[in-house]
Amino acid sequence: LVVTNKIPMRDRGGRIIGVAGFSRRVERLRGAPTALNQLAKAVDTLHRHHAETVSTAELAKEAGLSTSQFERTFRKAFGTSPRKYLLRVRIEHACRHLCDSPETIATIAQRCGFYDHAHFTRAFTAEKGISPSRFRKERQGPGSPHEASRARV
């Protein structure tokens, strides 16, 4: 099983000129294929509702597993906990917003499910090794449409 994340690459004018991505091989599930189907529903929920509060107990119930079974199975399948996986999903959504939107970082943080700007900045920096504002500057560059709209505000 492979998990892939992608972000758009832009030229100085802000046009998408390519896609940068990384793929990570995750440990195969041991057990019946139904376990994979059960996890798939929960993973889909995490992606569709990444900005909402979703408890591990709710995800486990959706998968038809106890909370401890769900956490063990999820960690075995993806190499991380459901909470950490959700954090990464939120950060990937934030990356897209930072590149594509002139919204403030605080607004993007809330749209992606973070409770405040400081929590978002700490989590983003820990995951990406760079602050959200620096990430935005490096990806948008001078002369981008979003750079001009921020200058007018």
C-alpha positions in Angstrom: 0.0 0.0 0.0 1.4 3.4 -1.0 0.2 6.8 0.3 1.0 9.8 -2.0 0.9 13.5 -1.4 1.2 16.1 -4.1 1.5 19.9 -4.3 1.5 22.1 -7.4 4.7 23.7 -8.6 4.2 27.3 -9.9 6.2 29.7 -12.0 6.9 33.3 -11.0 3.5 34.3 -12.6 1.7 31.8 -10.3 0.8 29.4 -13.1 1.0 25.7 -12.3 3.9 24.2 -14.3 4.2 20.8 -12.6 3.5 18.7 -9.6 5.8 17.8 -6.8 4.9 14.7 -4.8 6.2 12.1 -2.5 5.1 8.6 -2.0 5.5 6.5 1.1 5.2 2.8 1.2 3.2 1.7 4.2 3.2 -1.7 5.9 0.6 -4.1 4.4 -2.3 -5.0 6.6 -2.2 -8.5 8.1 -5.6 -10.0 8.1 -8.7 -10.2 6.0 -9.3 -7.8 3.1 -12.4 -6.6 5.0 -10.1 -4.9 7.5 -8.7 -2.8 4.7 -12.2 -1.9 3.6 -13.1 -1.0 7.1 -10.1 1.3 7.4 -10.8 2.8 4.0 -14.1 4.1 5.2 -12.4 5.8 8.2 -9.6 7.2 6.0 -12.2 8.6 3.6 -14.0 10.2 6.6 -10.7 11.8 7.7 -10.1 13.3 4.3 -13.6 14.5 3.7 -14.0 15.9 7.2 -10.4 17.0 8.0 -11.5 20.4 9.3 -14.0 18.9 11.8 -13.5 17.3 15.1 -13.6 13.5 14.5 -12.9 11.2 17.4 -11.0 8.0 17.2 -14.0 6.3 18.8 -16.3 7.6 16.0 -13.8 6.3 13.4 -13.5 2.9 15.1 -17.3 2.6 15.2 -17.5 3.4 11.5 -14.9 0.7 10.8 -16.8 -1.8 13.0 -13.9 -2.1 15.4 -13.2 -1.3 19.0 -11.2 1.8 19.6 -8.1 -0.2 20.6 -8.4 -2.6 17.6 -8.9 0.4 15.3 -5.8 2.2 16.6 -3.7 -1.0 16.3 -4.9 -1.8 12.8 -4.5 1.8 11.6 -1.0 2.0 13.0 0.0 -1.3 11.4 -1.5 -0.3 8.0 -0.2 3.3 7.9 2.8 3.4 10.2 1.2 6.2 12.3 -1.7 6.9 14.6 -5.1 8.1 13.3 -4.5 11.5 15.0 -1.1 12.0 13.4 -2.5 10.9 10.0 -5.3 13.5 10.4 -2.7 16.2 11.3 -0.8 15.4 8.1 -4.0 15.6 6.1 -4.8 19.0 7.6 -1.3 20.2 6.8 -1.4 19.1 3.2 -4.7 20.9 2.8 -3.1 24.0 4.4 -0.2 23.7 1.9 -2.6 23.9 -1.0 -4.4 26.9 0.5 -1.1 28.7 1.3 -0.2 28.3 -2.4 -3.6 29.0 -4.0 -5.3 31.5 -1.6 -4.6 35.1 -0.5 -6.4 34.3 2.8 -4.5 35.0 6.0 -2.6 32.2 7.7 -5.0 32.4 10.7 -8.0 31.9 8.3 -6.3 29.0 6.6 -5.5 27.4 9.9 -9.1 27.5 11.0 -10.3 26.2 7.6 -8.0 23.2 7.9 -9.2 22.3 11.5 -6.6 24.0 13.7 -8.0 25.7 16.7 -5.6 28.7 16.5 -2.8 30.3 14.5 -0.1 29.3 17.0 -1.0 25.6 17.1 -1.1 25.6 13.3 2.3 27.2 13.0 3.9 24.8 15.5 2.4 21.7 13.9 3.2 22.9 10.3 6.8 23.8 11.2 7.3 20.4 13.0 5.9 18.5 10.0 7.4 20.6 7.1 10.5 22.0 8.7 9.5 25.5 7.6 7.0 28.1 8.9 3.7 28.5 7.0 4.6 32.1 6.0 8.0 31.1 4.6 6.4 28.1 2.8 3.9 30.6 1.2 6.7 33.0 0.2 8.9 30.4 -1.3 6.0 28.9 -3.3 4.3 32.0 -4.5 7.4 34.1 -5.2 7.4 37.8 -6.4 4.9 38.8 -9.0 2.3 36.1 -8.2 -1.3 37.1 -8.3 -1.6 36.5 -4.5 1.4 38.6 -3.8 -0.2 41.6 -5.5 -3.5 41.1 -3.6 -1.8 40.9 -0.3 0.1 44.1 -1.1 -3.2 46.0 -1.7 -4.6 45.0 1.7 
